[in-house]
Amino acid sequence: QVNSITGYKAKEKFDMVIVNFVLSWVDRANIFSAIANIDDCLTNEKDSFLVLGDFLPDAPYRKRYHHRQDYNLYTYKCCYKNVFLSLNTYKTILEKTYNCDDHNNYGNNYNNCSVSILKKSLDQYYIEL
């Protein structure tokens, strides 16, 4: 349910949130609210972790969903990890990349995927001047 990620307001916080192949389905009009809601689910009181799995193509692209040609429905594939890293409140702890079609053959194409563990901290990743 895409609405559950874009219209959700966290009532409680978690030490770990797993978002696996979800963001590529979120309409671009809602992507920033979805990212903000994911961030809001993680606790700020201590270190917390985001496990993020999704496509990792060489360049961002969208693809029409081939099972429903009667709808204007697309998946959007890009490196979603970079959105979280750009906030400077996340750091990559571990990343595993692989090819969606052949899990042993990671290469330069549009079928690459990634599973990353990101650690969230509100102030650890900023230098103080």
Buried (B, 14 or more C-beta within 10 A) or exposed (E): EEEEBBEBEBEEBEEEBEBEBBBBBBEEEBBEBBBEBBBEBBBBEEBBBBBBBBBBBEEEEEEEEEEEEEEEEBBBBBBBBEBBBEEEBBBEEEEEEBBBEEEEEBEEEEBBBBBBBBBBBEEEBEEEE
